[in-house]
Structure formats: structure tokens, C-alpha cells
Amino acid sequence: VLMLAIGNMDTMTGLLNRKGFAHELHLQVRQTHPQVWCLLLQAGTYMDMLTLDNKSAEIASAKEIADILRKLAKPPMLCARLEQNLYAVAGIGESTEMPLLKERITAMLLHSPNCFALYGVDSCALSDVQTEYESSTALLHLAEQALSKQVQRAQEIRQKEHYEKLIPVRTQLYQSEDGAPTVEQLCRHYLISAGHFRKIYKETFGIAYHQDEIRKRMLHMVFC
């Protein structure tokens, strides 16, 4: 029994691994075939395989993510590290709390030193699905399809014309514990008009700069 339990756990984080996730989900579901829901988190969506130089940073980040998931997703919810940078949270029954859970996870990631330092403000993708239970494989397949769409959207943002210029601005916004730079300060720095800055920021990230400021403050105040 002990060996089976160890074989179901991710040794780096102490979360369930893919095998353990499938086993525990099956035990919860039994033969009732109820509604199940699953949230997937992929960290480092545009990063290549980490080098030995930042292996310690990867380990620290994985443990940090595991701590966040354990803190926010209490039993009987299941938390798992499925692959190197892929994590899952799942539960039985219909869930109206997934949007809130996603926002809370996002907020905690943005305020977690190791995760932010390694992955930055825009390199974690979250998706969620809810469906009738067939198997853990079918559930994860559905969740991974939804996640791939989020990753594709993030890649499209990174390919936009002004992304490289503006991502340091957004990083500074979310890193800042004090006040973020004002539009006027940013315009002086980049030698552009306020109207043009607001236009290209919204075109790039799909949200206005002042709305991003509000979201950042709300994430910090409400969820951290």
C-alpha cells in the first residue's frame, strides 16, 4: 500500500502525479458517472526546456505552485502535477466556483517571487472544463483542448507588433507593490502620445491600461 501511494505521488511537489490523479478521481466518482470539473494550469507556455542553470529555479517554482494549489483547492478537490509544467485541479459535481478559483490562482502566481521571476507576467495559461465523467483520460483530453486554445491566444499576443515594447510595462505594473507608472510617465519615456499608448496597449493585451491597473489592485487586495 505504501509503495502504491508513493507511486501515485509527484516526488518534487508532493502532489498527485498523472497515475495518482486518475486513481483518486476514479475512487471519488465510483460508478455514479456524475458531473466532474477540471482546471489545468500550464506554466512557462512559451519557454524552451529549462537549462541546468535555472533548474533550481524550476524546482522552487514547482514547489511554489504546489503550495498555491494546496492552499486554494482543499480536499476533496484533487491537485496534481501531471507533467513538468502542467498542473490539474479537479472536483466532483457541478462547480460555480471555477472562475473565482482561476482568479485566485492567477493572483497568487503574480505575487509568488519564484514563479514571477522565472515565468513572468504572461507565461501561465489556465483553462477549465465541466462535463459528465467518462474517465480521467477523457476529462484531461477535454481540458487540454481548452488549454491549447488559451496557449494559442497567448502566442498570438506575443506576436503582436508592440508586444516586445509593452511587456516590460505590464511586468512593471504587476510587479510594483506601490503605484504603477502613470500613462503620462510612460509616454514621456517612450516618446509617444497618451492616445497612441492607450491604443496600442489595448490592441496588444486586450485590456486598457487603466483597467489592467484596477485588475492588478483587485487581485492583490481580494485574493492575496
Salt bridges, closest charged atoms under 4 A:
ASP10 OD1 - ARG81 NH1 3.10
GLU58 OE1 - LYS55 NZ 3.04
ASP67 OD1 - ARG70 NH2 3.01
GLU83 OE2 - ARG18 NH2 3.03
GLU103 OE2 - ARG215 NH2 3.48
ASP128 OD2 - LYS102 NZ 2.82
GLU144 OE2 - ARG18 NH2 3.50
GLU161 OE1 - HIS162 NE2 3.71
GLU203 OE2 - LYS199 NZ 2.82
ASP212 OD2 - ARG170 NE 2.63
